[in-house]
Amino acid sequence: MTIECPPLYSVWENDKGGKIFVEQVIVLDDDEFDGEFFVTVVPYKDRDDMEALADELDQEQWADLIKTDGIRMTGIEPQD
């Protein structure tokens, strides 16, 4: 299963009420890494908190999160 890199500042939620915010995206555009990516996510309610605990996920962890938590993108929040 091919997983696409989520957009920067995207909002993701599931039917159980879980909601996260993608605050950083790093794509490794190198032949050796073949488009691998890392995303940093925080709980949506903490998206403006610089001290919030964040999780960094590689593309496999992101794919697992989508599959196990059933999250889907619901929007993108523009940043200043």
GULUMDO-541991 format. One record per residue (C-alpha): residue in one letter; x, y negated, z negated. Coordinates in steps of 0.1 Angstrom, whole numbers, padded with zeros to 4 digits, always signed. Example, Ala and Ser with C-alpha at 12.3 -4.5 7.8 and 13.67 -1.06 7.14 Angstrom:
# GULUMDO-541991
a+0123+0045-0078 s+0137+0011-0071 
This chain:
# GULUMDO-541991
m+0000+0000+0000 t+0014-0034+0011 i+0009-0061-0015 e+0012-0097-0004 c+0029-0123-0025 p+0003-0144-0043 p+0001-0181-0036 l+0017-0206-0060 y-0008-0221-0085 s-0034-0194-0077 v-0060-0183-0102 w-0068-0146-0106 e-0096-0130-0126 n-0113-0097-0132 d-0149-0087-0141 k-0139-0083-0178 g-0132-0120-0182 g-0094-0118-0179 k-0079-0148-0161 i-0043-0156-0152 f-0025-0184-0134 v+0005-0180-0111 e+0029-0207-0121 q+0060-0197-0101 v+0067-0176-0070 i+0102-0164-0059 v+0105-0147-0025 l+0138-0130-0016 d+0141-0137+0021 d+0171-0116+0027 d+0175-0085+0049 e+0187-0066+0019 f+0156-0073-0001 d+0131-0073+0028 g+0107-0099+0014 e+0106-0087-0022 f+0091-0112-0046 f+0087-0121-0082 v+0058-0141-0098 t+0055-0157-0132 v+0021-0157-0147 v+0005-0172-0178 p-0030-0168-0193 y-0052-0193-0175 k-0060-0212-0207 d-0023-0218-0212 r-0015-0231-0177 d-0007-0266-0188 d+0013-0255-0219 m+0051-0257-0213 e+0057-0235-0243 a+0032-0207-0233 l+0046-0172-0231 a+0049-0162-0194 d+0053-0128-0178 e+0076-0123-0148 l+0065-0095-0125 d+0082-0080-0095 q+0061-0069-0065 e+0055-0034-0079 q+0044-0047-0113 w+0021-0072-0095 a+0006-0043-0074 d+0000-0023-0106 l-0017-0053-0123 i-0040-0058-0093 k-0049-0021-0093 t-0053-0014-0131 d-0069-0047-0141 g-0089-0052-0110 i-0079-0089-0106 r-0087-0109-0075 m-0078-0144-0065 t-0106-0169-0072 g-0089-0201-0062 i-0058-0223-0061 e-0053-0254-0083 p-0035-0283-0067 q-0007-0297-0088 d+0005-0333-0091 
